[in-house]
Amino acid sequence: MSEVNYDLVVIGAGPGGYPTAIRAAQLGLKVACVEKEKLGGVCLNWGCIPSKALIKSAELANKVRHAEDFGLKVGGLEVDYPAVIKRSRKVSKKFEKGVGFLFKKYGVTRISGTATLQSPTTVHVASADGEQMLVAKNVVVATGAHARSFPGIEPDGVRVLTPREAIVGTEMPKSVPVLGSGAIGVEFAYFWNAMGVEVTVVEGLGEIVPREDPEAAAVLRKALGKQGISFELGRFVKSVVNNGDDCTITLTDDTVLTSELCLVALGIAPNTTGLGLEEAGVRLDRGFVDIDDAGRTGVPGLWAIGDCTTKGGLAHTATAQGHVAAELIAGHHAIPVDYSRIPSCTYCQPQIASVGLTEAQATAAGKSFKVGSFPFQVNGRAVGSGQPEGFVKVLIDNEYGEILGAHIVGGEATEMIAEFTLAMSSESTADVLLNTVHAHPTASEVMYEAVANALGVSVHM
């Protein structure tokens, strides 16, 4: 068996793994990245990127349906579902090739195969071409996660689907219950509904997107309801049965839903089984790798980042963790990831985005704060664009004017949240935002207005 030495071996080429490998190579390290599937991981191939392409098709479909609201008359809308899926696959393919190009540009060795740790710094790789042993000074585990399942709710890839199967299916279903109302579930619900599918979202808790601000979540639910999506809230799923021609979903109150397909979007489970982590001395929490804020596992030379860790769950978190790990491995100074300032985004329409604390969390933490909010229906750009739904809410510390959290539900929420994230990361106060001139007319003015409302100086409300 061949043996090759590296400064760094990265296991996994998703949004955490491939930036880690590239940055480490840029810093002069000899780097190999092991990936058993496609470069870019789930995010680029079956998640973040293709789903946003699908959502853009959904947005356009809804705009065409309401074109007369803008004084435009068009013919009836016809959805070519296979073409919609084909476009999203084309977008993913482009970016997968882009990662390969960057690997070549910066000298990252790409290794196809399945990796197993033989020690904290020794990686065995098995592939169709044979086996090899990689010896490294450092190893970064970035193996990601897969769709979580529960007893009685096991995806079969035929009628009971995970997002991975759903995002590549070229046959449009007539009806789909979506189990789970997190970002993935809500985004699929929005997409399918816009394509003309009958969609029901099932959520065990009392409100959708339960990690978001309750008021923002309620606005989103009502907006999606107006679009035609149904909701079953406060009831968990007891079982899902593939009957051959359809699916039967039984809820905990014995409500029965029958549909052509069913999507399971109930969270993620880490890809750590059989990797050799526990044998290497790594602590696992429900299968997730326990790490510090810099990605260290506590085992010298062994690091972990992204969805396989206790601090993962978002692609941009994985990327940030990877940059920190690469800098530290190369002997550079790096600021650990501040997990209190990671933005969260859901890309349906209206969009919902947040950063920092909710009101309930701030109260539980004993914070003294004021709340300001401002609706998009008073903003000229939002109304003129046909996106008057939603609002911006900001939480401001009473003593220092620090921004504790921000919550946006509206047409451009996922783009706008960056301003609050930057303000929190740079420790800007509310006064700084209040004295920042926002271009008019823009939707971003609502952020300024929410801060002004909190400070009692708003002139538009």
VEXBAKE-873124 format. One line per field, with one value per residue (C-alpha): x, y, z; residue in one letter; residue number from 0. Coordinates in nm, 4 decimals, always signed. Each point is the difference from the previous one (the first is absolute). Last residue first. Example, Ala and Ser with C-alpha at 12.3 -4.5 7.8 and 13.67 -1.06 7.14 Angstrom:
xx: [+1.3670|-0.1370] .
yy: [-0.1060|-0.3440] .
zz: [+0.7140|+0.0660] .
res: [S|A] .
n: [1|0] .
% end
This chain:
xx: [-4.3945|+0.1954|+0.1785|+0.1831|+0.1917|-0.1033|+0.3232|-0.1720|-0.1893|+0.3226|+0.1545|-0.3012|+0.0144|+0.3651|-0.0790|-0.3039|+0.2296|+0.1511|-0.3041|+0.1432|-0.1323|+0.2061|+0.3559|+0.0712|+0.2005|+0.1750|-0.0661|-0.2694|+0.2225|+0.2801|-0.2451|-0.1159|+0.3532|+0.2669|+0.1669|+0.1753|-0.1645|-0.3350|-0.0008|+0.1168|-0.2813|-0.2499|+0.1076|+0.0149|-0.3677|-0.0987|+0.0839|-0.2037|-0.2854|-0.0549|-0.3749|-0.0962|+0.0479|+0.2906|+0.1250|+0.2876|+0.1787|+0.2008|+0.1035|+0.2082|-0.1347|+0.2183|-0.2428|-0.3390|+0.1139|-0.1775|-0.2247|-0.0938|-0.3127|-0.0445|-0.3403|-0.2113|-0.2121|+0.0201|+0.1779|-0.1577|+0.3162|-0.1654|-0.1067|+0.3499|+0.1670|-0.2419|+0.0310|-0.3131|-0.1173|+0.3486|-0.0871|+0.2272|+0.1134|+0.1917|+0.0555|+0.1711|+0.2363|+0.1010|+0.1528|-0.0598|+0.0938|-0.3591|-0.1168|+0.2460|-0.1050|-0.3698|+0.0582|+0.1979|+0.3770|+0.2611|-0.0569|-0.3160|-0.1426|-0.3404|-0.0870|-0.3463|+0.0308|+0.2085|+0.3708|+0.0468|+0.3025|+0.1892|+0.2815|+0.2912|+0.0758|-0.0356|+0.2235|+0.3044|+0.2492|+0.3504|+0.2288|+0.3039|+0.3746|+0.2149|+0.1835|-0.1246|-0.2298|-0.1385|-0.0770|-0.1590|-0.2154|-0.1314|-0.0802|-0.1759|-0.2154|-0.1200|-0.0834|-0.1873|-0.1999|-0.0825|-0.1437|-0.2262|-0.0640|+0.3269|+0.1184|-0.0452|+0.1978|-0.0789|-0.1748|+0.3161|+0.3475|+0.2261|+0.3667|+0.2540|+0.3658|-0.0068|-0.3294|-0.2079|-0.2310|+0.1226|-0.2347|+0.0913|-0.3049|+0.0589|-0.1119|-0.2278|-0.0576|-0.3679|-0.1105|-0.2415|+0.2881|+0.3333|+0.3339|+0.3021|+0.2552|+0.1157|-0.2189|-0.2916|+0.0713|+0.0493|-0.2168|-0.2474|-0.2883|+0.0903|-0.2357|-0.2065|-0.3826|-0.2114|-0.3406|-0.3549|-0.0428|-0.1716|-0.1842|-0.3041|-0.1210|-0.3326|-0.2083|-0.2280|-0.0204|-0.1481|-0.0872|+0.0549|+0.0769|+0.3669|+0.0010|-0.0315|+0.1579|-0.1160|+0.1977|-0.1023|+0.0104|+0.2157|-0.1540|+0.3076|-0.0841|+0.0909|-0.0523|-0.0786|+0.0736|-0.0189|-0.2913|+0.0152|-0.0396|-0.1546|+0.0439|-0.1368|+0.1863|-0.2150|+0.1859|-0.2117|+0.1273|+0.3587|-0.0652|-0.1699|+0.2862|+0.2639|-0.1745|-0.0319|+0.3707|+0.0925|-0.2109|+0.1451|+0.3643|+0.1721|+0.0993|-0.3537|+0.0006|-0.3750|-0.2108|-0.1641|+0.2535|-0.0448|+0.0081|-0.1711|+0.0061|-0.2673|+0.0653|-0.2200|+0.2422|-0.0398|+0.3648|-0.0347|-0.1189|+0.2996|+0.2474|-0.1602|-0.0289|+0.3598|+0.1154|-0.2121|+0.1384|+0.3624|-0.0197|-0.1739|-0.3624|+0.0146|-0.1846|-0.0977|-0.3230|+0.0180|-0.2737|-0.0157|+0.3660|+0.2190|+0.2193|+0.3612|+0.1250|+0.3397|-0.0917|-0.2354|+0.2621|+0.2382|-0.2832|-0.0902|-0.2826|-0.2751|-0.1386|+0.3075|+0.3073|-0.1072|-0.0094|-0.0631|-0.2704|-0.1171|+0.3120|+0.1551|+0.2073|+0.2578|+0.1152|+0.3757|+0.3018|+0.3384|+0.3276|+0.2302|+0.2662|+0.3244|+0.3222|+0.3358|+0.3637|-0.1098|+0.0488|-0.2229|-0.0307|-0.1132|-0.2485|-0.1132|-0.1394|-0.3635|+0.0725|+0.1222|+0.1816|+0.1725|+0.0768|+0.2778|+0.0223|-0.2399|+0.0549|-0.1363|-0.2694|-0.2214|-0.0489|-0.2160|+0.1268|+0.0931|+0.3215|+0.0430|+0.3464|-0.0222|+0.2470|-0.1514|-0.1255|-0.0773|-0.2218|-0.1563|-0.0946|-0.1565|-0.2045|-0.1191|-0.1007|-0.2372|-0.1190|-0.1044|-0.1567|-0.2198|-0.1346|-0.0688|-0.1869|-0.2225|-0.0735|-0.0877|-0.2457|-0.1899|+0.0177|-0.1500|-0.2819|-0.1038|-0.2599|-0.2516|-0.1245|-0.2959|+0.0667|+0.1341|-0.1519|+0.2111|-0.1281|+0.2024|-0.2877|-0.0625|+0.3264|-0.1371|+0.0260|+0.3239|+0.1462|-0.0947|+0.1803|+0.3015|+0.0288|-0.0321|+0.2726|+0.2189|-0.0819|+0.1264|+0.3333|+0.0156|-0.0529|+0.2835|+0.2473|-0.0903|-0.0707|+0.0680|+0.3244|+0.1455|-0.1268|+0.0206|+0.3724|+0.1827|+0.2093|-0.2111|+0.0096|+0.2640|+0.2039|+0.3547|+0.1839|+0.3808|+0.2155|+0.3687|-0.0019|+0.1068|-0.2662|-0.1926|-0.0071|-0.1566|-0.2585|-0.0887|-0.0337|-0.2083|-0.2185|-0.0600|-0.0878|-0.2529|-0.2213|+0.0296|+0.3181|+0.0245|+0.2988|+0.2731|+0.3605|+0.2612|+0.3803|+0.0088|+0.1836|-0.0895|-0.0149|-0.0653|-0.1389] .
yy: [+5.5955|+0.1894|+0.2530|-0.2560|+0.1490|-0.2231|-0.2007|-0.3268|+0.1711|+0.1463|-0.3485|-0.1358|+0.2956|-0.0643|-0.3632|+0.1084|+0.2192|-0.3231|-0.0382|+0.2787|+0.3364|+0.1716|-0.0933|-0.0625|+0.2644|-0.1505|+0.2195|-0.2300|-0.3002|+0.1579|+0.1017|-0.3625|-0.0960|-0.1607|-0.3005|-0.0920|-0.3435|+0.1452|+0.2688|-0.2479|-0.2397|+0.2869|+0.1023|-0.3615|-0.0509|+0.2012|-0.2680|-0.2757|+0.2400|+0.1157|-0.0590|+0.0102|-0.1451|+0.1472|-0.0669|+0.1717|-0.0797|+0.1445|+0.3274|+0.1873|+0.3375|-0.0113|-0.0112|-0.0688|-0.2797|+0.0205|-0.2658|+0.0558|-0.0926|+0.0403|-0.0578|-0.2146|+0.0260|+0.2965|-0.1856|+0.1286|+0.1793|+0.3395|-0.1011|-0.1104|+0.3050|+0.2442|-0.1430|+0.0317|-0.3535|-0.1237|+0.0318|+0.1486|-0.1423|+0.1161|-0.1906|+0.1244|-0.1979|-0.1065|-0.3449|-0.2712|-0.2859|-0.1264|+0.3440|-0.0001|-0.3516|+0.0872|+0.3179|-0.1963|+0.0165|+0.0354|-0.0043|-0.0448|-0.0657|-0.0711|+0.0232|+0.0814|-0.1880|-0.3101|+0.0439|-0.0832|+0.1617|-0.0249|+0.2395|-0.1049|+0.2596|-0.1987|-0.2688|+0.2255|-0.2011|+0.0077|+0.2888|-0.1298|+0.0450|-0.1958|-0.3265|-0.1720|-0.2177|+0.3159|+0.1626|-0.3148|-0.0527|+0.3567|-0.0159|-0.3320|+0.1253|+0.2898|-0.2362|-0.2366|+0.2886|+0.1159|-0.3419|-0.0092|-0.2766|-0.0136|+0.0569|-0.3546|-0.1271|-0.2073|+0.3027|+0.2056|-0.0356|-0.2576|+0.0003|-0.2697|+0.0881|-0.0378|-0.1519|+0.2654|+0.0221|+0.3412|+0.1919|+0.3513|+0.0558|-0.3336|-0.3332|-0.2938|-0.2130|-0.0837|-0.3609|+0.0733|+0.1929|-0.1478|+0.0393|-0.0865|-0.2541|-0.1424|-0.3073|+0.2368|+0.1633|-0.3144|+0.1139|-0.2840|+0.2301|+0.3694|+0.1384|+0.2056|-0.0088|+0.2847|+0.1569|-0.1184|+0.0633|-0.3228|+0.0629|-0.2114|-0.1048|-0.0749|+0.0971|-0.1253|+0.1838|-0.1660|+0.1819|-0.2466|+0.2744|-0.1008|+0.0334|-0.2815|+0.0451|-0.2390|-0.0053|-0.0804|-0.2642|-0.2496|+0.0508|+0.1726|+0.0528|+0.2960|-0.0199|+0.1974|+0.3482|+0.2819|+0.2355|+0.3610|+0.1369|-0.1529|+0.2669|+0.0566|+0.1857|+0.2013|+0.3278|+0.1609|-0.2701|+0.0860|+0.3597|-0.1049|-0.2342|+0.2661|+0.2607|-0.2527|-0.0859|+0.3676|+0.0350|-0.3198|+0.1071|-0.2937|-0.3390|-0.1318|+0.0428|-0.0796|+0.0454|-0.2165|-0.2804|-0.3372|+0.1489|-0.1461|+0.2107|-0.0841|+0.0553|-0.0473|+0.0410|+0.2844|+0.0949|+0.2846|-0.2488|-0.2229|+0.2825|+0.1414|-0.3413|-0.0810|+0.3234|-0.0601|-0.3490|+0.1010|+0.3072|-0.1835|-0.0976|-0.3779|-0.2734|+0.1343|-0.1582|-0.0256|+0.0020|-0.0221|-0.0885|+0.1494|-0.2618|+0.1129|-0.0996|+0.1587|+0.2135|-0.2564|-0.2721|+0.2116|+0.1673|-0.3401|-0.1935|-0.2400|-0.1001|-0.1552|+0.0963|-0.2302|+0.2571|-0.1468|+0.1625|-0.2888|+0.0266|+0.3414|+0.1425|+0.2771|+0.1161|-0.0214|+0.1721|+0.1525|-0.1903|+0.2893|-0.1732|+0.2003|-0.1981|+0.1437|-0.1052|-0.2428|-0.3602|-0.1183|-0.3748|-0.1397|-0.2529|-0.1114|+0.1522|-0.0524|+0.1980|-0.0486|+0.2746|-0.0588|+0.3170|+0.0409|+0.3065|-0.0820|-0.3721|-0.2481|+0.2497|-0.1195|+0.1706|-0.1151|+0.0847|+0.2673|+0.1897|+0.3619|+0.1395|+0.3732|+0.1925|+0.3472|+0.0188|-0.3722|+0.0089|+0.3234|-0.1646|-0.2948|+0.2413|+0.1734|-0.3297|-0.0549|+0.3578|-0.0588|-0.3343|+0.1583|+0.2617|-0.2655|-0.2098|+0.3002|+0.0511|-0.3669|+0.0145|+0.2878|-0.1711|-0.3185|+0.2107|+0.1802|+0.2200|+0.1743|+0.3435|+0.1428|+0.2877|+0.3348|+0.3386|+0.2543|+0.2861|-0.0970|-0.1817|-0.1547|-0.1931|-0.1906|-0.3515|+0.0995|+0.1151|-0.3309|-0.1968|+0.2302|-0.0578|-0.3763|-0.0044|+0.1979|-0.2579|-0.2802|+0.1772|+0.0582|-0.3727|-0.0812|+0.2081|-0.0761|-0.3720|-0.2886|+0.0859|+0.3121|-0.0518|-0.3805|-0.0058|+0.2534|-0.2578|-0.3033|-0.3381|-0.1838|+0.3099|+0.0092|+0.3333|+0.0051|+0.2922|+0.0929|+0.3271|+0.3371|+0.2318|-0.0201|-0.3771|+0.0483|+0.2357|-0.2485|-0.2990|+0.1894|+0.1471|-0.3596|-0.1494|+0.2410|+0.0629|-0.3718|-0.1822|-0.2622|-0.1355|+0.2643|-0.1205|+0.2502|+0.0206|-0.3020|-0.3318|-0.2794|-0.3747|-0.2635|-0.3383] .
zz: [+1.2133|-0.2619|+0.2245|+0.2148|+0.2926|+0.2916|+0.0204|-0.0895|-0.2833|-0.1370|-0.0013|-0.1877|-0.2417|-0.0843|-0.0744|-0.2047|-0.2093|-0.1354|-0.2272|-0.2113|-0.1174|+0.1166|+0.0903|+0.3689|+0.1840|+0.3013|+0.3036|+0.1391|-0.0668|+0.2044|+0.2722|+0.0310|+0.0958|-0.2141|+0.1584|-0.3275|-0.0038|+0.1093|-0.2688|-0.2621|+0.0881|-0.0015|-0.3489|-0.1211|+0.0900|-0.3086|-0.2551|+0.1646|+0.0763|-0.3583|-0.0363|+0.3648|+0.3454|+0.1926|+0.3511|+0.1792|+0.3225|+0.2864|-0.1632|+0.2566|+0.1128|+0.3095|+0.2911|-0.1581|-0.2303|-0.3360|-0.1529|-0.3661|-0.1942|-0.3741|-0.1574|-0.2271|-0.3107|-0.2396|-0.2815|-0.3239|-0.1061|+0.0446|+0.3511|+0.0940|-0.1545|+0.1644|+0.3513|+0.2167|-0.0844|+0.0922|+0.3689|+0.2698|+0.3310|+0.3048|+0.3208|+0.3149|+0.2176|+0.3484|-0.0356|+0.2583|-0.2314|+0.0089|-0.1161|-0.2886|-0.0973|+0.0044|-0.2017|-0.2585|+0.0124|-0.2719|-0.3744|-0.2009|-0.3434|-0.1541|-0.3674|-0.1278|-0.2208|+0.0717|+0.0758|+0.3674|+0.1633|+0.3307|+0.0813|+0.2247|+0.2652|+0.3223|-0.1487|+0.0122|-0.2049|+0.1429|-0.1028|-0.1824|+0.0466|-0.2411|+0.0535|-0.3159|+0.2125|+0.1599|-0.3332|-0.1422|+0.3098|-0.0064|-0.3705|+0.0441|+0.2862|-0.2161|-0.2846|+0.2314|+0.1465|-0.3523|-0.0804|+0.3041|+0.2542|+0.1889|+0.3578|+0.1352|-0.2967|-0.3111|-0.1503|-0.0325|+0.1452|+0.1625|+0.1048|+0.0838|+0.0489|+0.3765|+0.1224|+0.1771|-0.3006|-0.1121|-0.2299|+0.1130|+0.2209|+0.1754|-0.1399|+0.0898|-0.3086|-0.0563|+0.0465|+0.2817|+0.1612|-0.1061|+0.1756|-0.2157|+0.1282|-0.3343|+0.0546|+0.0454|-0.3341|-0.2071|-0.2928|+0.0366|+0.0910|-0.0219|-0.2636|+0.2435|+0.0173|-0.1357|+0.0531|-0.0519|-0.3724|-0.1096|-0.3267|-0.0858|-0.3437|-0.1727|+0.2978|+0.2759|+0.3321|+0.3078|+0.3237|+0.2827|+0.2554|-0.0206|-0.3781|-0.2527|-0.3440|-0.2712|-0.3219|-0.3581|-0.2736|+0.1870|+0.3424|+0.1421|+0.3667|+0.2203|+0.3752|+0.3149|-0.1326|+0.2530|+0.0507|+0.1135|-0.3519|-0.3137|-0.2646|-0.3505|-0.2771|-0.2419|-0.0528|+0.2711|+0.2363|-0.0919|+0.1047|+0.3230|+0.0865|-0.0736|+0.2154|+0.2828|-0.0228|+0.0280|+0.3131|+0.1474|-0.0586|-0.1690|+0.1383|-0.0475|-0.3798|+0.0114|+0.3133|+0.2657|+0.0011|-0.1676|-0.3483|-0.3075|-0.3171|-0.2561|-0.3708|-0.3099|-0.2908|-0.2516|-0.0592|+0.2501|+0.2624|-0.0698|+0.0508|+0.3151|+0.1628|-0.0941|+0.1641|+0.3087|+0.0526|-0.0515|+0.2263|+0.2832|-0.0345|+0.0382|-0.1833|-0.3418|-0.1229|-0.3783|-0.2647|-0.3807|-0.0402|-0.2740|-0.1653|-0.0380|+0.3451|+0.0744|+0.3014|+0.1464|+0.0251|+0.2091|+0.1892|+0.1488|-0.1582|+0.1011|-0.3391|-0.1610|+0.2047|+0.2835|+0.2810|+0.3463|+0.2106|+0.2200|+0.2148|-0.0715|-0.2833|-0.0253|-0.3403|-0.0460|+0.1523|-0.0773|-0.0346|+0.0840|+0.2102|-0.0055|+0.0353|+0.1063|-0.0306|-0.2660|-0.1058|-0.2829|-0.0561|-0.3304|-0.1303|-0.3436|-0.3186|+0.0992|+0.3133|+0.3560|+0.1893|+0.3343|+0.1929|+0.2549|+0.2240|+0.2830|-0.0630|-0.2539|-0.0979|-0.2815|-0.3370|-0.2885|-0.3470|-0.2500|+0.0812|-0.1118|+0.0588|+0.0677|-0.2164|+0.0080|-0.3585|-0.0209|+0.3077|-0.1265|-0.3298|+0.1819|+0.2104|-0.3158|-0.1593|+0.2920|-0.0509|-0.3586|+0.0807|+0.2656|-0.2423|-0.2617|+0.2550|+0.0805|-0.3696|-0.0471|+0.2901|-0.1595|-0.3391|+0.1481|+0.1497|-0.3163|+0.1686|-0.2262|+0.1039|-0.1863|-0.2346|+0.1102|+0.0781|+0.1852|+0.2133|+0.3074|+0.1718|-0.3428|+0.0401|+0.3004|-0.1440|-0.1745|+0.3315|+0.1631|-0.2695|+0.0237|+0.3742|-0.0445|-0.2663|+0.2427|+0.2661|-0.2225|-0.0511|+0.3751|+0.0553|-0.2409|+0.2048|+0.3603|-0.0227|-0.2389|-0.1817|+0.1614|+0.3503|-0.0035|-0.0710|-0.2148|-0.1816|-0.0784|+0.1750|+0.2045|+0.0821|+0.1360|-0.0065|-0.0066|+0.1062|-0.0031|+0.1911|-0.1421|+0.1360|-0.3255|+0.0501|+0.3432|-0.1507|-0.2733|+0.2330|+0.2529|-0.2781|-0.1274|+0.3345|+0.1446|-0.3023|-0.0907|-0.0987|+0.2756|+0.1901|-0.0021|+0.0184|+0.1058|-0.0023|-0.2267|-0.0231|-0.2425|+0.0672|-0.2668|+0.1009] .
res: [M|H|V|S|V|G|L|A|N|A|V|A|E|Y|M|V|E|S|A|T|P|H|A|H|V|T|N|L|L|V|D|A|T|S|E|S|S|M|A|L|T|F|E|A|I|M|E|T|A|E|G|G|V|I|H|A|G|L|I|E|G|Y|E|N|D|I|L|V|K|V|F|G|E|P|Q|G|S|G|V|A|R|G|N|V|Q|F|P|F|S|G|V|K|F|S|K|G|A|A|T|A|Q|A|E|T|L|G|V|S|A|I|Q|P|Q|C|Y|T|C|S|P|I|R|S|Y|D|V|P|I|A|H|H|G|A|I|L|E|A|A|V|H|G|Q|A|T|A|T|H|A|L|G|G|K|T|T|C|D|G|I|A|W|L|G|P|V|G|T|R|G|A|D|D|I|D|V|F|G|R|D|L|R|V|G|A|E|E|L|G|L|G|T|T|N|P|A|I|G|L|A|V|L|C|L|E|S|T|L|V|T|D|D|T|L|T|I|T|C|D|D|G|N|N|V|V|S|K|V|F|R|G|L|E|F|S|I|G|Q|K|G|L|A|K|R|L|V|A|A|A|E|P|D|E|R|P|V|I|E|G|L|G|E|V|V|T|V|E|V|G|M|A|N|W|F|Y|A|F|E|V|G|I|A|G|S|G|L|V|P|V|S|K|P|M|E|T|G|V|I|A|E|R|P|T|L|V|R|V|G|D|P|E|I|G|P|F|S|R|A|H|A|G|T|A|V|V|V|N|K|A|V|L|M|Q|E|G|D|A|S|A|V|H|V|T|T|P|S|Q|L|T|A|T|G|S|I|R|T|V|G|Y|K|K|F|L|F|G|V|G|K|E|F|K|K|S|V|K|R|S|R|K|I|V|A|P|Y|D|V|E|L|G|G|V|K|L|G|F|D|E|A|H|R|V|K|N|A|L|E|A|S|K|I|L|A|K|S|P|I|C|G|W|N|L|C|V|G|G|L|K|E|K|E|V|C|A|V|K|L|G|L|Q|A|A|R|I|A|T|P|Y|G|G|P|G|A|G|I|V|V|L|D|Y|N|V|E|S|M] .
n: [460|459|458|457|456|455|454|453|452|451|450|449|448|447|446|445|444|443|442|441|440|439|438|437|436|435|434|433|432|431|430|429|428|427|426|425|424|423|422|421|420|419|418|417|416|415|414|413|412|411|410|409|408|407|406|405|404|403|402|401|400|399|398|397|396|395|394|393|392|391|390|389|388|387|386|385|384|383|382|381|380|379|378|377|376|375|374|373|372|371|370|369|368|367|366|365|364|363|362|361|360|359|358|357|356|355|354|353|352|351|350|349|348|347|346|345|344|343|342|341|340|339|338|337|336|335|334|333|332|331|330|329|328|327|326|325|324|323|322|321|320|319|318|317|316|315|314|313|312|311|310|309|308|307|306|305|304|303|302|301|300|299|298|297|296|295|294|293|292|291|290|289|288|287|286|285|284|283|282|281|280|279|278|277|276|275|274|273|272|271|270|269|268|267|266|265|264|263|262|261|260|259|258|257|256|255|254|253|252|251|250|249|248|247|246|245|244|243|242|241|240|239|238|237|236|235|234|233|232|231|230|229|228|227|226|225|224|223|222|221|220|219|218|217|216|215|214|213|212|211|210|209|208|207|206|205|204|203|202|201|200|199|198|197|196|195|194|193|192|191|190|189|188|187|186|185|184|183|182|181|180|179|178|177|176|175|174|173|172|171|170|169|168|167|166|165|164|163|162|161|160|159|158|157|156|155|154|153|152|151|150|149|148|147|146|145|144|143|142|141|140|139|138|137|136|135|134|133|132|131|130|129|128|127|126|125|124|123|122|121|120|119|118|117|116|115|114|113|112|111|110|109|108|107|106|105|104|103|102|101|100|99|98|97|96|95|94|93|92|91|90|89|88|87|86|85|84|83|82|81|80|79|78|77|76|75|74|73|72|71|70|69|68|67|66|65|64|63|62|61|60|59|58|57|56|55|54|53|52|51|50|49|48|47|46|45|44|43|42|41|40|39|38|37|36|35|34|33|32|31|30|29|28|27|26|25|24|23|22|21|20|19|18|17|16|15|14|13|12|11|10|9|8|7|6|5|4|3|2|1|0] .
% end
